[in-house]
Each structure stands twice: as C-alpha cells, then as structure tokens.
Amino acid sequence: MSTLLPSPHVAVVVVAAGSGTRLGAGGPKAFVGIDDRTILRHCLDGVFAARPAQVVVVAPADRVGEALVDAHEAAGERAPLTSVVAGGATRQASVAAGLAALWPGIRTVLVHDAARALAPGDLVDRVVDAVERTGWGVVPVLPVVDTIKRVEGERITGVVDRAELAAAQTPQGFRRDVLDAAYRVAQAEYTDDSALVAAAGHPLASVEGSPLAFKITTPADLERARSLISRAPAGAPAGALPVGAPAAVVLSGMPRVGIGTDVHAFGGEGPLWLAGLEWPGEPALSGHSDGDAVAHAVVDALLSAAGLGDIGGRFGVDRPEFAGAHAGAFLADTLAHLAENGWAVASVAVQVQSVRPKLAPRRREAETVLSEALGGAPVSVSATTTDGLGFTGAGEGVQAFAVAVVHRA
C-alpha cells in the first residue's frame, strides 16, 4: 500500500446514494452484501488500494452512519482522508454534494459508482495518471465484443459497427476546475459525468478499463460478483477479492463446460462434408452452410461453455459470408470470438449419430482436422448407429452432440 500523503491533491467521490430498484434487494444497492461485506465496502477496498486521495462517499441521508463505518474500516490509517455526505434526489445532485465537500487543494477529481464494486486500485491510478498527463476528462472503457443491432420494436433495421463503440466505466476523472464549471452550467440530467463534461465543451480521453469494473445492477450481476469473490485465491482475506490483482488471476477459477448439438438431413447438393472432411460418394447434408453437423455441434458447445450464446445467434442467415462455408471457417471465427472474450479451448469431445458415412476409418483424420482448426486443442470423435432407431437409424440424417471445456486465457 502507498504511504499516506499529508495533503493529497486527488479526490475520489464515491456515489452510493442510489435506490437499487433493479437489483430488487429491498434497500439501497450500495448496502447490499456481496459476502460479509457490502457493495460499498468492496468498492472502497479498491479505492484505498490506489494512491492516497481524499475520499468522499455520497450516501442516502438515512445511511450516512453505515457508510462512515464502511469507509473507516476500508481506509485504515487513511481514515482522516475520508468523509460521508448525504446525497440528493438524482445522481447529479449527489455528485454535486460530493464536490462541495472537497478540500481546497484538490486538483484532480474522480467520480466513481459504488455499484462497480470490484474495480481494482490500478484502474483508479490509471485514470489519475491520464488526467494529469492530458488535462482532459478521462473515461475507462472496454471494447464492445457483441454484434450490435439497430432495432425498431421487434424488427432489426441495421447493424452498428462495433469497432467504433466502447463500454464506459467508472471511475471517470477530471480536472477539478473543469468538473466544477461543467456542473455549474449543466441544463439537463446526464447518464454519467463524462457526458456532462462533454456537453460543456471539454475534451475527453479514454484509458483501458477493467473486466472487474462491471456494474452491479441486476440480481445476475450480484451473483457474478459473489462468484468472483468466492473464488479469490488462497491467502486473500476471508471473503475478500484481491483488488489490484491482474484480471486474469481473478477471473481464472474453474474451467467451464458447454454442451452443443446439431442435426442435418440428407438431401443437400454437392459432396458430403462432415467433421471437417469431404466424403466422396456420400449424399450431402442440407443446410445454410455445408451442413457439417459435427463442426456445428462443436461451435455450439464452445459458445455455450464461454457463455456467448449459441450457433444460431452467432452464425444466423444474416451472415451471408458463411453460406456454404466449411468447418474451418466456423471454428476459426468461434476461436477468435472466444479469445476476444478472454477464453481458450481446453478440449472437445463429439459423438456422431448416423448410419453413414462410416466414421471409424477416418476418425483420427477428423480429430486432427478439428484440432488444428481449434488451435491445437485436443478433440475426440466417436460414432454410433443408434441400432436403427429414429431418423438417424433410418438413414435420414446426421445428429451430433459435443461437449467442450474452456478456461480463462
């Protein structure tokens, strides 16, 4: 931990006055427990893991005492740098109350949502450094990895280029004089402080955000935070997340498993493609692509394991570049998509249910082709005829089931 500075010139306003309606916890969100510590306390652990700064917590008027306890416990020897003030009816009013409590010598101000409870201390320092280097407002961001659609009601009307998009986080940092002036002239309510500052005509810069700085808004977000806390490495304080640790360490944990399946009927045009191989003399499978049920089941299992949806959502008919594509194209795209989201393939097993083709003579070849397409991850392939039962036993088509294991890269 950094040594205590007698007169820090940096301040962090921690906004913890929200009602938490969408979380549905029956009270202000910041005071909901993740483990034996509140959301606010975990947020403050991250703030105090950074360089010394004045810390002003903005809490609901009837929770000021509780917030002060959390602040002093998190601060330790830095308790003299902390204070708690009552918030207002809106987020902007609450931030304004925090700004009013800053000491005269403060030159750089960060505004941080307590709901981003696991944001690490190095993220705080990164924002401070950027503000002091550029003099601009600074926003930590993460790239948008999902395909973004423009919709009107139930109708998709277009696609937004995700290369131009980024997801904003907090803490957001500003020169104090700029932030004070922007608040004085604000004529509307903004979703975050960077929008308010930009509306006042000031420039903004971005720095790399953190996967840990996600916002706890819904019950699912809270469960995600609890899961991460419960997997804190041995040696960390009981129930505490080691804020400031690399995200890969915190997010590693146990591997994840996914199941995928795909079915295609015989009746397509051209040769049969199955398990990444061409099968001369065999009837083709029908489908938007080449009908390779094995490769498609593998894709489905990998996306499932990584929590990235399913093959239909990733390779729908709105992606014409995959019409007629073979296994290599699907698996390469899936492998890249997993990597973008921090996942790597550990292993895959797939079972084929079909009367034809006879897979056994080419099983090793299929395993090699599929493994190479997945960057060398081991792939095992097996087959069964289902004893003549069902559509596969009747020779009408092919069904494949896959199980995939992924881990954090």
Secondary structure as GFF3:
##gff-version 3
##sequence-region A 1 409
A	DSSP	beta_strand	10	15	.	.	.	ID=ss1
A	DSSP	three_ten_helix	21	23	.	.	.	ID=ss2
A	DSSP	three_ten_helix	29	31	.	.	.	ID=ss3
A	DSSP	alpha_helix	39	48	.	.	.	ID=ss4
A	DSSP	beta_strand	54	59	.	.	.	ID=ss5
A	DSSP	three_ten_helix	61	63	.	.	.	ID=ss6
A	DSSP	alpha_helix	64	75	.	.	.	ID=ss7
A	DSSP	three_ten_helix	76	81	.	.	.	ID=ss8
A	DSSP	beta_strand	82	86	.	.	.	ID=ss9
A	DSSP	alpha_helix	91	100	.	.	.	ID=ss10
A	DSSP	beta_strand	108	113	.	.	.	ID=ss11
A	DSSP	alpha_helix	121	134	.	.	.	ID=ss12
A	DSSP	beta_strand	137	143	.	.	.	ID=ss13
A	DSSP	beta_strand	148	152	.	.	.	ID=ss14
A	DSSP	beta_strand	155	160	.	.	.	ID=ss15
A	DSSP	three_ten_helix	162	164	.	.	.	ID=ss16
A	DSSP	beta_strand	166	168	.	.	.	ID=ss17
A	DSSP	beta_strand	172	175	.	.	.	ID=ss18
A	DSSP	alpha_helix	176	185	.	.	.	ID=ss19
A	DSSP	alpha_helix	193	199	.	.	.	ID=ss20
A	DSSP	beta_strand	204	208	.	.	.	ID=ss21
A	DSSP	three_ten_helix	211	213	.	.	.	ID=ss22
A	DSSP	alpha_helix	219	230	.	.	.	ID=ss23
A	DSSP	alpha_helix	247	250	.	.	.	ID=ss24
A	DSSP	beta_strand	256	265	.	.	.	ID=ss25
A	DSSP	beta_strand	272	274	.	.	.	ID=ss26
A	DSSP	beta_strand	277	279	.	.	.	ID=ss27
A	DSSP	alpha_helix	293	305	.	.	.	ID=ss28
A	DSSP	alpha_helix	311	314	.	.	.	ID=ss29
A	DSSP	three_ten_helix	320	322	.	.	.	ID=ss30
A	DSSP	alpha_helix	327	340	.	.	.	ID=ss31
A	DSSP	beta_strand	343	353	.	.	.	ID=ss32
A	DSSP	three_ten_helix	360	362	.	.	.	ID=ss33
A	DSSP	alpha_helix	363	373	.	.	.	ID=ss34
A	DSSP	beta_strand	379	384	.	.	.	ID=ss35
A	DSSP	three_ten_helix	386	388	.	.	.	ID=ss36
A	DSSP	alpha_helix	390	393	.	.	.	ID=ss37
A	DSSP	beta_strand	397	408	.	.	.	ID=ss38
###
